[in-house]
Amino acid sequence: MIVYQGTKAKFLDDHDNRDIEDVIATRYLQRTGRYAPHAEMRSWKASLGEMAKVLRDRDIPDDIGIGVEFGIPQTSKRIDFILSGLSGEEKPNLIIVELKQWSEAGLSGKDGLIFARRGGTGPAQEGAHPCYQAWSYAALLEGFNEAVHEGGVALNPCAYLHNYVRDDVIDNGIYRPYIEMAPLFLKGEEERARLRAFIKRHVRKGDNADLIFRIENGRIRPSKMLADSIAGMLKGNREFVLVDDQKVVFETAIAAAAKASAKRKQVVIVRGGPGTGKSVVAVNLLARLTGRGLVSKYVSKNAAPRAVYAAKLVGSERRSVVSNLFVGSGGFIHADADGFDALIVDEAHRLNEKSGLYGNLGENQVKEIIHSAKCAIFFVDDDQIVTLSDIGHAGEIEKWAKRFNAEVTQLELASQFRCNGSDGYLAWLDNTLGIRETANEDFDPGAFDFRVVDSPVELHSLIAERNANNKARVVAGYCWDWTSKRDPRAYDISFPEFGYARRWNLDRDGSLWIMAPDSIDEVGCIHTCQGLELDYVGVIIGPDLIARDGGLVTRPAARSRMDRSIRGWKALAKRDPGSTGLRVDRIIRNTYRTLMTRGMKGCYVYCTDDAMRDHLKARISPH
């Protein structure tokens, strides 16, 4: 979808003889059925006025194509401004312009990110650098729009910050790789002249917006280059090799996607516990389906699995477009019906009803995903529901599949590849944590290195010793406030009696915390490790899970006030104390079950409650 398109002559006429923001707003209402926000209209007035100044050059043909607010299909992203035409060799060229009204920004330690006020007068927020944005939009078009990747279209991204004066922040050397791929133009007549020269270099002749029309109506499917890139990254990577029932699930899901259509929707539900390879199968499915030319995405509620698996595929190639295939679960609210051939949903139990920062958008993420895909593949473990907002259990998926008259395939991943393949450890853990009764009342640590230690210092030391391959971390229940987020000098998790003090997961590493080398000195939480695995995991069980009178008791009030996973539980308990109590109790137990199953080779535990420590020790076989 594109809100406005025309030629340079038409655009300048609309700007000079009408209020351009009103023209765009009218088209926006026609195309979306929604009124444009006032802030966006002010942005159009300012930035499009600046683009009008740039285009007032007799050497820029009057019949070049102009597009405003071009929505990239299958995403919520919109390109601010595009220009189309022909090169001197009569080759089709498209210029992508990311427009910003910023006048200041702040450096970020993360690749391609920068701090700036993004829409409004609030505090600066971390987000993509404008040159990275422009480049990534070009990568999306090149990767998925058939009119681009089959039509020999040259894409030329750039960023224009017409209020910004050079300050060694926006143009700092750390952003050079992206500025080289998408040139940066700033405030002043000299910069405006540079942008004019950039346009004239790439667009010598007009095309009456024909290329814009072709791109807007182009078929959406992955390019061969993108498919080959992903397949090449998986090839030879032992971490993504499929074995045993993983291969069965993989081939069955491929077959379901092959026969899926708008009239014959397919829903595949894959149940699997920790370490059964759900994510491995999901990533392989993404590669194979993309290779077959099917528009597919890897979807997860948690940002950490998306970031980690994208990074593992990309490796050292920072400019890869692979990350565009990994998306969040809240982006399908306004998606077209059956717009995707396949959506592969990892950690589906973490899906929510509502989406958005404030949980006020959409209706139900399960419904929206099935609505948007001809084939929806859900990987689910009901015992890893860890917040009051999680609704993606198998029953919920089955309910919506039935409402869409979808054909449902039920599969299971049973083989255990984590915890040294010890099904006995998982059964013992379920029994010990009170999740379900099993025959495994005792556990022999000979099969899996499980220990209960007497101090957090000992715990962290053991994990540090086993971090030779950067695959050992300490995690904890969310029972301590994240004070270091605002005061970097503060410590979050502190045990003065042991001389132990650590901070929560590194803010600068974000979702890649589990991979960052320095994070061995930090403590992670459920949100940065669920869906991922380590060789060794050290778990601090906080005061929200204690032992009393031979059994375990959960204490939700001991959770940090900053923890969103059970936010609102007190209000819910007043309305429905019985049901709320059971839900919160299960969430706390599930949280520790999830944390204690991240390790492939070992798990070490420290408990803040002495009785809990004794409870676990008593259930370890003396052998």
N, C-alpha and C positions, 0 to 999 in steps of 0.2 A: 504494500500500500504506500502511495505517495500522496501527500496532502496537496502540494501545489507543483505544477509543472508547466513550462512554457519556454519561450526563447528569451535571450537577453533583452531584446527590444520590448517584449511583453512585460518582463519583470520590471524594467526601468519605468515603463509607462504606468504600471500599477503602483510603483513606489512614488512617482512624481505627481500623479494625478488622483490618487486615492490613498487612504491610510493603509499601508502595506500589511500592518498587523491585523486590520479588520478583514482584509482580503483573505489572509491565511486562516484567520479564525473561522470565517464563513466556510471555507473549504474543509477545515478540520471538523466542523459540525456535520457537514454533509458526508464526510468519509467515515467518521467514527460514531456519530450519533451522540457525541458528548460535547459540552461546551469547553472551550480552552480555558485553563486557569489564567487569572489576571497576571500572575508572575510570568507565565510563558508568553503572554501577549507583549508584556514590557520587554522581554528578552528579544522577541521577534523585531519589535520596533527599533531597538538599539542595534542589534547585530546585522539585521538585513539592511539597515541604513548604511552601515559601514561597507557591506558587500556591494551596495549600489555605487558607492564612491570608487571602489576598486574597479568595477566594470565600466566606468566612464573612461574608456580608452578606445579610440577609433581603430586600433589594431586588433582589438578583440571583436571577432565577427558578431554582428547583431543576431545571427540565426543559430548561435550555439545554444545547446539545451541548458535549461536551468530547472533544478528540482529543489524543493524545500520540504524537510521532514519526511525523508524516505524511510519507511519502516522495513527493517530487514526481516524477511519471512522466517517463521519458526523461532523468533526471538522477540523480546520486548524492546530491542535497541532501535533507535532512529538516528539516521544520519542527518545532520543539520542542513547541509547545503551540498549539492552536487552540480557539476557542469559537464556537459558532454559535447563531443565533436570529433573531428578527425585530425590525425597528425599530418605532417607534411608528406608522409608516405601513404596517405589515405587509410591509415589503420584507426579503428575505433578507440577512443580514449575517454576515460571517465576520471574526473577530478573530484575527490572527496574532501570536504572542508569541515573540520570540527571547530565550531565557533564557541568562544568563551568570553564572558565579560569580566573575568577576574582582573584584579589589579595587584594582587599579592598571593603568595603561596608559601608553603613550608616543606622542607626536604623530608623524605621518608627513607628509612633504611631498607625498605622492601623494593624488590625489582619492579620498575615501571610504575610505582605508586608515588603520590604527592599529596600533601595536605592543602586544602583550599575550602573556602566557603562555597558550597554547591547548592545554589538556589535558596536565597534568603539571607537573613542576618544572623543566623545561629553560629555556633562555633565551627571552626575549620574541621573538615572530615577527611579522612584518608580515602583516596580513590585513585583511579587510573590517571596517569599523566595524559594531557590532551593528545600528544603525538602518539602515545600508545593506543589511545582510543581510536584515532583515525586509522592507524595501521591495522588494528584488530578488526575494524569494520570492513576494511578492504579484504582482509583474510577470510572473513565470513562470506563475503560475496564470491570470492575466488574459490572457496571451498564448496559452496552449495548452490550457486545460481548458474544453471546450465547456459544461459545466454552469455555469461561472462567466461566460464571456463571452457566452453566449446566454441565461443565466438571470437577468440583471439583478442579480447578486450584488454587494453593496458589500464591498470588501476594506479592512480597517482594520489595518495592521501597526503593531507597536510593539516596543520592546526593554525587558526588565526585568533590571537588574543589581542583585540584592538585597543584594550585599555591598559595593557601590561607593558612596563618599561623593563628592559633587560637588567637583571639583578643577580645573576649567577645562582639563582634558585630554579626558576622555570627552565633555564637553559644550562643548568649545571651538567658537568661532565658525566655524572652517573646516568643521565638520560640520553647520552649521545647515541647509543644504538637505535633508539626509537626516533630521535630527531633526524638521524640519517635516513631512516626509512620513510618518515613523514615530516618534512621540513616545518619549522616553527617560524611564524610571522607574528610580530608584535606591534606595539603602538608607534605611530609616526608616519610621515610621508615617505621616508626612505624604506620603511618596512612594507608600506602599501605598494610601493614601486616594485619591491622584490616579489610580492605576491602576484602582481600583474605579470611580471616576467615569467614566473612559474606557470601561470595559466597559458600565456602565449607560447611558451616552449612546448607544452603538451597538446594544446588545442589550436591548430592553425586554421581549420575550416569548420563551419557550422554544420549541424546535421538536423536542425529543426526538432531537436529533442527526440529523435528517432531511437537513439541508444537507450535513453531513459525509459521510453515506452517498452522496448524489448526486455530490459532488465526487470521492470516492474511486472511484466507478464511472463517472465522466464520460468521454465519448469524448475522445481526445487529438487535437486538430488545431489549427492556428494560427488565431487570430482574424482577422477581416477588417481590424481596426484595425492589427494587426501587419503583415499583408501589404501594406496600403496604405502604411504607413509606410516599409517597405523600398523598395517600387516608387517612391515619391516621392523618396527619397534618391538613387536611381540615375538618375532622369530628369533629363536635362540635364547630367549629370556626364560630361564628355568622357573622363575617365580610364577609364570603364567601358563605352565604346562598343565593340561587337563589329564586326570587319571580317574580310573574306576567310574563311580556313578556320576562324577562331574561330566565326563564325556557323554553319558546317557542323557543327562539333563540338557546339555549343550545342544546335541543333535535334535532332541525332541522340540526344544524351543525354536531352533532354526526352522524346522518343519512347520511349526505353528505360524511363524512369521511369513513363511513362503505362501501359505494358503489364505492368509488374512486379507480381508477387503472391507470396505465400508459397509457392505451388506452382510458380511460374515466376520464380525469382530472375533478376535482371539484373546483370551486372558489366560496366562500361564502363572500358576502359583507354585513357587518352589519353597518348600519348608526346609530349614536346615539350622542346626545349632551352631554354636561358636566353633570356628575352625574347620567347618565342613567344605569351605571353598566357595561360598556364595559370591564373593567379590571377584574371585578369579574367573568364575564362569561368566559373570556379568561383563567384565572387561573383554573377554574373548568374544562374547556375543556382539558387543559393540563393534569390534574389529571386523568380524565376519559379515555382519549385516551391512555395515558401511561398504565393505568390499563388494558386496552384491548390488550396490547402487541404491540401497534403501535408506531413507532419511531416518536416522536413529540417534538417540541420545541416551547417555548414562545419567540417571536421575538419583539424587539422594537428598534427604532433608538436611543432614549434617554436611557442613562445608568441608570438614577434614578428609573424609574418604575421597571426595571429588578432587581436592587439591593434591592429595598424596598420589592417587593413581594417575592423574594427569601428569604430575611431575615425574613419576617413574617411567611413563611412556616417553615423555619428552626427553628425559635424560639431560644432557648438557646443552641441548638445542633450545635456547631460550625463546627463539622466534617461531616456534612451531604453532600451528593452528589447532593442535589437538585439544587444547583446553576448552575450545568452543563446543566440544562434544559433551562436556561434563557440566550439568546444569542443576540448579536447585529445584525443589518440588513445588515451589509456589509460583512458577512462571507459566502456568497453563490456564489461568483464570479466563483470559480472553482468547485462547487459542482456538483455531478453527477445528470443527469436527473432522476427525480422521486426517488431520494435517500432517501427522507423522506416520511413517510406516511401522515403526516400533519404538517404544519407550521401555527402557530396561531400568527397573526401579530397585536399587540396592537398599538394604536396611529399610524395607517398606513398612516395618512396624513403627518407624519414627514419623510416618506421615501424619499431618494434622488436618483438622477440619478447615480452619481459616488460614489465610496467608497474609503476608505483609509484615512490616516492622511492628505494627501495633495489633496484629491478629484480627484485622477488621476487613479483610478482603476475601472474596471468593465464597464458596459454599462448602466444598469438601474436596480435599486433594485427591483422594482415591477416585472420586467421580470425575474430576477434571482430567486426570491422566487417562482414564479409560475412554472418556469422550474424545480426547485429542489424538488417540492412536488407534490404528487398525489392529495392532497387536501390542498388548501391555504385558510385560513380564515382571512379576513381583517376586523378590527374594525376601522371605519373612521368617522371623523367629519371635513368636509371641512372648517368649521369656526375656526378651530384651527391650520391652516397653519400659522406658525409664522416666517419663514425664506424664503429668496429667493431661497434656495436650496430645499425646500419642494415640492415634486411633486406627493405625494401619494393620490391625491384626487380620488373620486369615478370614475370619467370619465377615468382617467389614468389606474385604475385597470381594468375597463371594456374593455378598448382597448386591453390590453395585454391578458386578458382572452379569448377574441375573436380570437386573433392571435394564441393561443395555442389550439383553438377549445375546450375550456373547457366549461362544463356545469355550468352556473352561477345561483346562488341563491341569491336573494335580500331580506334582512331582515332589520327590524328597531327596535331599542330600544327607546321607547317613554316615558315611565314612569320616572318621575324625583324623584331621591332619595337624591340629594344634594340640597342645598339652601332651606332646610326644605320642599322639595317637591314643591317649589313655581315656577310653570311654568310662573306665572306672572312676577316674578323678571327677569327671563331669557329674556322674551319678552320685558320687559321694558329696560333691558340692551342693547339688540340688537338695539332698537329704539334710545336710548340715545347716544350710541356710533356711531350711523350712519352706522351700519352694514346692517340693513334692516328696512324698515318701518313696524311698527306694530301699533295696536290700543292702546298700553300701553304707553301713554305719561307721566303718573304719576305712582308712586309706593307707595303703603301703606306698610310701614315697619312692620306692625303688623304681617304679615305672615313670614317675614324673617328679622333678625336684621341687617339692613343696615344703616350706618351712614356716614356722611361726617364731618370730624373733622378739626380744625383750626391750628393744629401744629403736627409735627412728634412726638413730645414728648408725646402728648395726645394719638396719634395712638398707639405708642409702649406700653404705660402704659395700655391701654385697652386690648391689645393682651396679655400682660404679666399676667394680672388679670385672663384671661380666659384660661390660659395654665395649669390648674390643672391636666389634663390628657395627657400633652405633645402633644396636638393636636391643637396648635395655633401658627401661625408664621407671621412674617412681610416679605413681598416681594415687589419688585419694578421693574419698567421698567429699562432696561439696559442703563441708561443715565449717569452713573458715572464710571470712570476708576477703575479697580481692582488694585489699588496701593499696597494694603496690601499683595498681593500675593508675592511680592518681598521684601517688608518691613513690617514685621509682626506688627510693632509698629504704622504704619500709619492707618488712617481711610479713608474709601472710600466715604461713603455717609455722607456729612456734611452740616448742616444748622447752622452756627455760631450764627445767630440771635435768634435761639431757644436754643442754647447750646446743640444741638443734633449731635452726631457723632457715626456712626456704620460702621462695616466692612461687606463686602459681605460674602456669605455663607462660612462656615468653610472649609478650604482646607483639613484639616486632616480627615474630615468626608466624603469627596467626595460625591458620589451619595446617601449616607444615611443621608444627611444633614437634611432632613425633619423629621427624626426619632431621631436625636442626641439631647439629653437633653440640652446641652449648646447652641444649635443653636437658642434658643429663643432670645439670645442677638445679633444675627446677622440678616442680611437681605438677603433673597433668591431672585433668579431670575427665569425666565421662564424655564431655563434648569434644575433646581433642583426641580420643583414642577409640571410641566405638566404631566398629567396622574395620579396624586396623589390627595389626598384630606385631608382636615383638618376639625376641628370643626369650628374654626374661622380663618379668614385670614385678615390681615391688608395690604392694598395696597398703596404704594407711587406712584402716577402718576407723572411722570417726565415731563420735558419741551418738550418732543417729542409729547405730545398731549395737546393742549390748546384750549380755546374757544374764538372765535372772531365773532362779528356781528351775534350772535344768533345761530351759528353752531360751529362744532369742526374742528380744523385744525391740521394736522399731520406735524411734523417737523423732518424729518429723520436726518438732520444735528445735532440735539440735542442728538442723540444717542451717546454712548461712542465709541471712536475709536477702542476699544478692542472688541466691539460687532460684532460677525461673522454673525449674522442673516441677516443683510442687506449689508454685505461687498460687495463692487463693485457696489453699486447702482448709484454712480455718473457716472462711465464709461458707465453703461447700459443706463442711462438717456440721455447721449449724442447721443447714437445710436437710441434709441427709447424712447423719453421723455414721450409720452402719456401713453404707456403701463407700463413702469417702474414706473411712478408716481402712477398709480392706484394700482399696485402690492405692492409697499412699503407702501402706505396709508393703504391698507387692512391689511398688516402684523402688523402694529403698532396698529390698532384698535383690531385685533384678539388677539394680545398679552395681551392687558388689559382686553379683554373679558375673556380670559383664566385665568388670574390672579384673576379676580374678581368673578370667579365661582369655586374656590378651597374650599370654606367654606360650610360646611353642615348646620351650624346654623347661621352664621353671617359673614358680610363683612364690614370692616371699611376702609375709604379712606381718604388720605390726598393728596391734589394737590399742586404742586409747583406753578401753575398758579392760581392767585386769581380768574380770570374770569371763569376758569374751575371749581373751587370750587363752585362759585355762580351758574354756569350752572347746576351742579348736585343737589345742594340744592333746586333749584327752581323746580326740577322735583320730589321731594319727597312730597307725600301728607301731608298736614298739620295735617291730622287725626293721 
